[in-house]
Amino acid sequence: MGANHRDRHHTPDGHGRALRLGVGGPVGSGKTALVAALCRTLGPALQLGVVTNDIYTTEDADFLRRAGVLDPERILAVETGCCPHTAIRDDIAANLDAVETLEERFGPLDLVVVESGGDNLTATFSRGLADRQIFVLDVSGGDKVPRKGGPGVTMADLLVVNKTDLAPLVNADLDVMARDAAAVRAGKPVMFTSIRQDPTAAEVSAWVKDQAKTWRHS
């Protein structure tokens, strides 16, 4: 890959390419369900593409294709073969190539969502790959998780606490989670949702749509 090719990937000028949105979080937090909800809600208004990451399979991409939330050809799978954070932060070439492939096939696109494989609280996206980042937690990990912090929780542009419908079953206090998340995130937004109860993820979708609009006009 030549220098000019790589430099073009790393120039987030807001004009010649789509907004790249990274979606990360622990295994089972609901990342793929959130991506499906975003496609379902924003697909009629925006030109979308999706890149999924799994270590040895195409499981998440297959789920999205079966769900019918987007043209299957607009969903590409990256098999990382390594720890998930490596492919989104340290060696992002495979993901960048997948993003570029989508833009060459279907561009101009408004938004490309890059879903990380399940990782831990330290997972963040390289800014060379993602212009905005969502980190997804779920309440089944316990209401202590937000105050544990970690770069994923503290640095993401949006923190989403998912599966709020499970809170009574796991004795998680949503008020405590909201308080602790606000304390560690220094004013950055936090949203609580249940994809099961709201398959459109309306509040998160509105945030993403606003980010795409701002990017397009920057």
Protein Blocks (a to p, Z undefined) as FASTA:
>chain_A
ZZklmmmmmmcghlmpccddddeddehilmmmmmmmmmmmmmmmpccddddddfkbcklm
mmmmmnopacfklpccddekpafklmmmmmmmlmmmmmmmmmmmmmccfbdcdddddddf
kbccdfklbmbdcddddfknopklmmngpjklmmpmbdcdehklmmmmnopafklmmmmm
mmmnnopacddddfklmmnommlmmmmmmmmmmmmmZZ
